[in-house]
Amino acid sequence: MSRKAIFAYLGTLFAFLVLDGLWLGVVMGPTYKSLLGSLMLDQPRLLPAALFYLLYVLGCVVFVVLPSASWRRAARLGALLGLVAYGTYDLSNWATLQGWSAGLAIMDMAWGTVLTAMCCTVGYLCTHRVRE
C-alpha cells in the first residue's frame, strides 16, 4: 500500500469519526432517540460500528478519494456515494420498519451526503500533501 493511500485512508477516517461522532453524539443524538425510541440500544455495539466505519471509509478512498483529480471532484463524487449508500439504508428502513419515517430518511440521507462529501474532500487534501 502506498503512502498516499495510507494518508487518504487515515485522513478520511479521522474526518468521518470526528464529524459523525459530533452529529450522533451532540447534534442529533436526542432527536434520533425521540424518533426511534425502543429501536435504539442504550449503548451501540462497538464491533459492528467499527466495521461499518472501516468498510465505508475504504469505499470512500477506493471509489472517490484516490481516483479524483481535484478536491471538487472528490466532494461531488463523495456526495453521490453518500447519497447512494445512506439512501439505500434509509429507504430500505423506511420501506420495512415501523417507526422509520420519511422525515428521518430524508434527514439521514442529507447528512450522509454532506458527511461523505466533506470526508472525501479531507481525504483528498491529505493525500495530495504527501509525496511518494
N, C-alpha and C positions, 0 to 999 in steps of 0.2 A: 504494500500500500504506500502511495506517495505521501510526502509531507503535505502537499496541497489537499489531498483527500482527508488526511487526518485533521488538518486545521478546519476544513469545511465541515466535517462531522462534529468536531468539538464546539466550534462556533455556533453552528445551527442548534445543537443540543443544548448548549448553555442558554441561548436566547429563548428556546422553546420552554425549558424548565422554569426560567425566571418569569417570563410573561404568562405562561399558563398557570403557574403557581399563584401569581398575583390575581389573575382572573378567577380561578377556582376558590382560592382561599380568602381573598379580601373583597373583591368587587362583586362577584356573583354567588358566592357560597350560600348566603341566606336565601337568595332567590331560587336557586336550584333546590334547596331543602324545602321551601314552601311549595314549589311546583311539583316535585317528585315524591315528597313525603316518605311513605313507607318503602318505596323502591330503593331509597338510598341506604347504604350501610352507615353505621356510626363512624367507622374508620374505613378508608379504602383499603383494598387488598393490594399490597405493595408489589408483589411479583407480577401480576398482570399489568399493573400501571407501568412498572419499569419496562416490561417487554413492549408495551404499546409505544412508549417514548423512544426506545432504542430502534424499534422497527420503523416507526413513522419517520423519524429523522433520517434513517438510512434511505428511505424512499425519497425524501426531500433532496438529499445530497446526490443520489444517483440520477434521479429524473429531472432535477431542476438546477441545483447549485453548480455542479461540475460542468454540465453541458451549456450553461448560459454564457453568453458573450458580453453581457453587461448587467449591472445591478438592476436596471429597469426590467430587463427580460426575466431575471431571477424573481423579481417581485411579481410580474404578471403571471409567469408560469406557477409560482408558488401560490398565488391567489387561486388559480384554476385548480391546482392539485388540492388545496384546502377545501374549495367548494365541492369538488367531486368526492373527496374522502369523507368529509363531515356530512355532506348531503346524503351519501349512501347510508351512513349510520343513522342520521336523524330522520330521514324519510322512511327508512325501514322501521324504526321505532315508532314513528307516528302511525304507520300503517298497521302495526301489530300489537302495540302496548296500550292498555288503558292508562289514561293519565298523561300520555305524551301528546302535548297539544301542538297545533300549528305554530303558535307563538313561540313555544320552546324550540321547535325545529328551526324556525327562521332565525331566531336569536343565536342559536348554537352554530348554525351554518355560516352566519355572518362572522361570528367570532373565528371559526376555523379558517375562513377565507382570509381574514385580516392577519391572524396569527401566523399562518403558514407563509403568507407573503412577507411579513416582517422577518421571520426567522430565516427564510431562504435568502433574503437580502443581506442579513447579518452574516450568514454562512458564506455567501459570495464575497462580501467585503473582507472577511477573514482569509479566505482562500487567496485573494489577489494581493494580500500583504506579504505573502510568503514567496520566497524564491526557491526554486528546485535546486 
